[in-house]
Amino acid sequence: MEWNNKTEFYDRDLNNSRLLRQLHALSVGVVITRMTELQKLFDKLGKGQSYGNSTTHWDKLIPKVDGGSAGGCPLLLVGLGMKCYVAGR
């Protein structure tokens, strides 16, 4: 799960998925992260500076996946977005 890490952690985790797949220790890699759209919510809640553009989010993940960083390892990508947010809870 990647939440508010630096985007370099995507490189590490996708590479680890590739290696573990090659060793037959992993069938599928799973990445859970936030959708980029949540930045607007964080800004509204006064937390925007804590969750900036340099941290992990969907728009940082997809180019790495599309570029082959997982080396052919099947991936399940989950992006948590605004539909997951319920105000007042």
Backbone torsions as a table, in degrees:
resi	resn	phi	psi	omega
1	MET	NA	127.4	-180.0
2	GLU	-113.4	116.1	-179.3
3	TRP	-143.1	108.4	177.0
4	ASN	65.8	28.8	169.5
5	ASN	-91.2	171.9	171.9
6	LYS	-74.7	150.5	-173.9
7	THR	-65.4	-17.7	177.2
8	GLU	-61.2	-23.8	179.2
9	PHE	-66.6	-27.6	173.3
10	TYR	-61.5	-43.8	178.7
11	ASP	-57.9	-47.1	-179.6
12	ARG	-60.3	-48.9	-174.3
13	ASP	-71.5	-37.6	177.2
14	LEU	-67.7	-39.2	176.4
15	ASN	-64.8	-41.9	177.1
16	ASN	-62.4	-38.5	176.6
17	SER	-61.3	-44.1	178.2
18	ARG	-59.6	-48.8	-178.7
19	LEU	-63.8	-44.9	179.8
20	LEU	-65.2	-33.9	175.8
21	ARG	-65.1	-43.9	179.1
22	GLN	-63.2	-31.6	178.6
23	LEU	-85.0	3.9	-178.7
24	HIS	60.0	29.8	178.2
25	ALA	-102.8	-3.6	-176.1
26	LEU	-146.5	132.8	177.7
27	SER	-93.6	-35.4	-177.7
28	VAL	-150.8	140.1	174.7
29	GLY	-92.6	143.2	-179.5
30	VAL	-123.2	128.3	176.0
31	VAL	-124.2	124.3	175.1
32	ILE	-113.6	125.2	-177.8
33	THR	-147.5	179.0	179.4
34	ARG	-93.7	147.8	172.2
35	MET	-72.8	148.9	-179.0
36	THR	-61.1	-28.9	-178.7
37	GLU	-60.1	-20.4	-179.7
38	LEU	-67.4	-16.7	178.7
39	GLN	-57.3	-38.4	178.6
40	LYS	-61.9	-40.2	178.2
41	LEU	-66.4	-45.2	179.0
42	PHE	-59.7	-41.2	177.1
43	ASP	-60.9	-45.3	-179.2
44	LYS	-62.8	-35.1	-179.1
45	LEU	-86.1	1.6	179.1
46	GLY	79.3	17.3	-179.3
47	LYS	-111.7	7.9	-173.2
48	GLY	-58.9	-34.5	-178.8
49	GLN	-71.0	-24.3	178.8
50	SER	-76.8	-26.5	-177.6
51	TYR	-121.3	84.6	-174.5
52	GLY	-99.0	-175.1	-177.6
53	ASN	-67.1	-22.7	-178.4
54	SER	-83.8	-5.5	179.0
55	THR	-92.6	168.3	-175.2
56	THR	-65.3	132.5	173.1
57	HIS	-163.0	171.1	-171.6
58	TRP	-52.9	-46.0	-176.9
59	ASP	-67.3	-16.8	174.7
60	LYS	-88.5	-28.8	-178.2
61	LEU	-75.0	-47.8	-170.7
62	ILE	-58.6	-43.9	177.6
63	PRO	-60.6	-33.8	178.3
64	LYS	-68.7	-42.0	177.8
65	VAL	-66.1	-47.3	179.7
66	ASP	-62.0	-29.2	179.5
67	GLY	-81.0	-1.7	175.9
68	GLY	90.4	18.2	-176.9
69	SER	-62.1	-21.2	179.2
70	ALA	-88.3	-3.2	174.6
71	GLY	57.9	34.3	178.2
72	GLY	91.4	-2.3	176.4
73	CYS	-69.8	128.7	175.7
74	PRO	-60.7	141.8	-177.2
75	LEU	-128.1	143.0	167.2
76	LEU	-110.6	114.5	-178.4
77	LEU	-107.5	128.5	-179.3
78	VAL	-122.7	124.2	177.9
79	GLY	-115.7	120.0	178.9
80	LEU	-87.7	122.1	-175.9
81	GLY	-122.1	-164.2	-176.8
82	MET	-59.2	-30.2	-179.6
83	LYS	-67.4	-15.0	176.8
84	CYS	-86.4	-10.3	-176.7
85	TYR	-94.1	128.9	174.9
86	VAL	-122.8	115.1	-178.0
87	ALA	-61.7	140.4	175.3
88	GLY	85.4	6.2	178.9
89	ARG	-114.1	NA	NA
